[in-house]
């Protein structure tokens, strides 16, 4: 089993460019990387060179941002992107999101298990619900209330697991002399009927080297924690500070125990963004260059920063390249509803300009470190040793050079500190995550 003293790393692939949607304009980047599967393969190979446990592709089945100045948020199709990567890699795990709300369990089971067999046991499914009305409209549907979405998710995962196990683990006989390809007594229908989903089965796919794909989960709240505790071996989370991260990880582990599971068999990956350079100043300049590609986005971010600290801000009201005037700052406070606000206020009170504060990533979706490889490694070490997570889902600002820089400059520091492995533990995703073999529907303690 994998040691707790070693963190795990997932490379979040986004849409081929990086965390910042203006990354497509950076020098050296291929502007057409969105449709170039070779770019995904190249980044995955770099991550494999760095011994990352997995690559991760998030997804929501909808176009949700402005493609005038920005790139899409997700790849064209996560499963096809992973298929391209699977054929060109040998060790790294391949994890993708697929909604339980707008996909039939049989299709989910078939796609992921087939890819798991093709990749020799390296696949994971991030099972999530979908609440975006625009995504629902793509399926001619409407968004249902939260309880129903999670009830559907429970049914979906149970049926998927049952389908994965419907081809008996020893059913594939390949008896050439006797003329038996498989023992049909061990390949049986599942005949599951729920309120929302049903499936007869069986699924005509044998087990992979890890049995079946690893289940991941992303989503908070009581229902999300319950789903994770029942089924997940990996959880993608978005905490913004150590305290909330530790609290969320502990809640996940407690949920696992409630359902009769070993809490060590579920790993929490905290989202993390970075910009690397030889100095912190150069890293911040890199982030400011990315922001400058989209002036309207700067306008929006300045306004949002104002809401985080309780004072009106706009590019017309203040000079964003200077510190905020003292008469404005005296009324500022950290918005208690936004966990990012204390960091934003702290930086402003230190006398940083508005542009520099934004460059520090204070309104990004994940915590951001803009700095040297040592600064990035220090951040990861602090969170990990504080038991705020079991690993990180890392997102470079720009994939073109960010992945290689992390692999070549940050990973060696983590390895030297004994925080990250130097070789893969095995051939499958389960082995490399330190979680047990699994096949078929899990028995749960309720």
HELIX and SHEET records of a PDB file:
HELIX    1   1 UNK A   23  UNK A   25  5                                   3    
HELIX    2   2 UNK A   33  UNK A   35  5                                   3    
HELIX    3   3 UNK A   37  UNK A   49  1                                  13    
HELIX    4   4 UNK A   78  UNK A   86  1                                   9    
HELIX    5   5 UNK A  105  UNK A  118  1                                  14    
HELIX    6   6 UNK A  133  UNK A  138  1                                   6    
HELIX    7   7 UNK A  146  UNK A  164  1                                  19    
HELIX    8   8 UNK A  184  UNK A  186  5                                   3    
HELIX    9   9 UNK A  221  UNK A  231  1                                  11    
HELIX   10  10 UNK A  242  UNK A  258  1                                  17    
HELIX   11  11 UNK A  263  UNK A  265  5                                   3    
HELIX   12  12 UNK A  280  UNK A  292  1                                  13    
HELIX   13  13 UNK A  295  UNK A  309  1                                  15    
HELIX   14  14 UNK A  326  UNK A  329  1                                   4    
HELIX   15  15 UNK A  341  UNK A  349  1                                   9    
HELIX   16  16 UNK A  354  UNK A  359  1                                   6    
HELIX   17  17 UNK A  373  UNK A  385  1                                  13    
HELIX   18  18 UNK A  399  UNK A  405  1                                   7    
HELIX   19  19 UNK A  406  UNK A  410  3                                   5    
HELIX   20  20 UNK A  411  UNK A  416  1                                   6    
HELIX   21  21 UNK A  429  UNK A  433  1                                   5    
SHEET    1   A 9 UNK A 367  UNK A 371  0                                        
SHEET    2   A 9 UNK A 267  UNK A 276  1                                        
SHEET    3   A 9 UNK A 234  UNK A 237  1                                        
SHEET    4   A 9 UNK A 214  UNK A 218  1                                        
SHEET    5   A 9 UNK A 123  UNK A 128  1                                        
SHEET    6   A 9 UNK A  93  UNK A  99  1                                        
SHEET    7   A 9 UNK A  54  UNK A  57  1                                        
SHEET    8   A 9 UNK A   8  UNK A  12  1                                        
SHEET    9   A 9 UNK A 391  UNK A 396  1                                        
SHEET    1   B 2 UNK A 192  UNK A 193  0                                        
SHEET    2   B 2 UNK A 198  UNK A 199 -1                                        
END                                                                             
